[in-house]
Amino acid sequence: MHEWALAGVSLPKQHAYAQQVQARRPAKNRELEETRQAIELVCFLRVRLLELTDIAVQQNLRRSQQLFREATQKVRTTRERWDSVARDQARLSRDVLRDEGKPFKTRRVEADRMLTKVLDAPPKSFVSEVRKALSTDHPGRSTVLGIRWARQRSGLRATGGVASAAGDEGV
């Protein structure tokens, strides 16, 4: 089949040949010329291969989008938790600064120590956190996403909205 030049045969015609093979009883195939049998069989196999390839690509796209959504949600949840911790730390620092029972210098040093934990953390972009979540979470992700990333690097156009899978921030 790989040696047949099917470029001259239009895809609708190949579909028609494939449907003829599928609709015909096997015993009727013996009545056809050998060349027609071969053409119909090759077209049937090629059309089925194209259909199965489309199904596999579509499943891969769905799975990769699901993985992106899960990673995005995980990053959002982690950021929300971190924001809550940062607010709590800021409230505690404010309470320390307002505590009149301690000398100002002690309050300042203690508040500075509390805020340093929050403010000195290196900033991370949403995209970099999603990438990290995708690469560290699940061993099966590298298989699914490796195919997609290899296509993107090779210059093939990716479909399925990768950028929109992570929300407005993009991936």
Stockholm file with secondary structure:
# STOCKHOLM 1.0

chainA/1-171         MHEWALAGVSLPKQHAYAQQVQARRPAKNRELEETRQAIELVCFLRVRLLELTDIAVQQNLRRSQQLFREATQKVRTTRERWDSVARDQARLSRDVLRDEGKPFKTRRVEADRMLTKVLDAPPKSFVSEVRKALSTDHPGRSTVLGIRWARQRSGLRATGGVASAAGDEGV
#=GR chainA/1-171 SS CTTSCCTTSCHHHHHHHHHHHHHSCHHHHTTSCHHHHHHHHHHHHHHHHHHHHHHHHHHHHHHHHHHHHHHHHHHHHHHHHHHHHHHHHHHHHHHHHHCTTSCHHHHHHHHHHHHHHHHTSCCCCHHHHHHHHHHHSCHHHHHHHHHHHHHHHTTCCCCSCHHHHTGGGCC
#=GC SS_cons         CTTSCCTTSCHHHHHHHHHHHHHSCHHHHTTSCHHHHHHHHHHHHHHHHHHHHHHHHHHHHHHHHHHHHHHHHHHHHHHHHHHHHHHHHHHHHHHHHHCTTSCHHHHHHHHHHHHHHHHTSCCCCHHHHHHHHHHHSCHHHHHHHHHHHHHHHTTCCCCSCHHHHTGGGCC
//
